[in-house]
């Protein structure tokens, strides 16, 4: 199962959303999204984006401080198979967001 690709996090006026690409499959892929805030140093599930069929995830409630680093990882689940996680680069709301 291929991993999701081209994961992009965008933020406008504090509404933060991740989008990704995935090739068409015969079975509908579902995605599991995890976020890692710098201060905790470990990934946790984004509860709104576990087993989602959407190719995006609203992260607005997950991003803590505007100056805090976050990383995101997304994996695909197709039937009983899972992909490797695809990880984003560091995201900082104050640096990468638009206000």
ChimeraX attribute file (.defattr): number of C-alpha atoms within 10 A of each C-alpha:
attribute: neighborCount
match mode: 1-to-1
recipient: residues
	/A:1	14
	/A:2	15
	/A:3	18
	/A:4	22
	/A:5	17
	/A:6	12
	/A:7	20
	/A:8	15
	/A:9	24
	/A:10	18
	/A:11	20
	/A:12	12
	/A:13	9
	/A:14	17
	/A:15	16
	/A:16	19
	/A:17	15
	/A:18	19
	/A:19	16
	/A:20	16
	/A:21	13
	/A:22	14
	/A:23	9
	/A:24	8
	/A:25	9
	/A:26	6
	/A:27	9
	/A:28	12
	/A:29	22
	/A:30	18
	/A:31	24
	/A:32	21
	/A:33	26
	/A:34	20
	/A:35	21
	/A:36	20
	/A:37	21
	/A:38	14
	/A:39	10
	/A:40	9
	/A:41	11
	/A:42	11
	/A:43	16
	/A:44	14
	/A:45	15
	/A:46	18
	/A:47	12
	/A:48	13
	/A:49	20
	/A:50	16
	/A:51	15
	/A:52	17
	/A:53	14
	/A:54	12
	/A:55	16
	/A:56	18
	/A:57	21
	/A:58	17
	/A:59	21
	/A:60	13
	/A:61	11
	/A:62	14
	/A:63	20
	/A:64	15
	/A:65	12
	/A:66	14
	/A:67	12
	/A:68	16
	/A:69	19
	/A:70	23
	/A:71	19
	/A:72	25
	/A:73	20
	/A:74	25
	/A:75	23
	/A:76	25
	/A:77	21
	/A:78	16
	/A:79	11
	/A:80	5
	/A:81	9
	/A:82	17
	/A:83	15
	/A:84	14
	/A:85	18
	/A:86	18
	/A:87	19
	/A:88	18
	/A:89	13
	/A:90	16
	/A:91	22
	/A:92	20
	/A:93	25
	/A:94	15
	/A:95	11
	/A:96	14
	/A:97	17
	/A:98	13
	/A:99	10
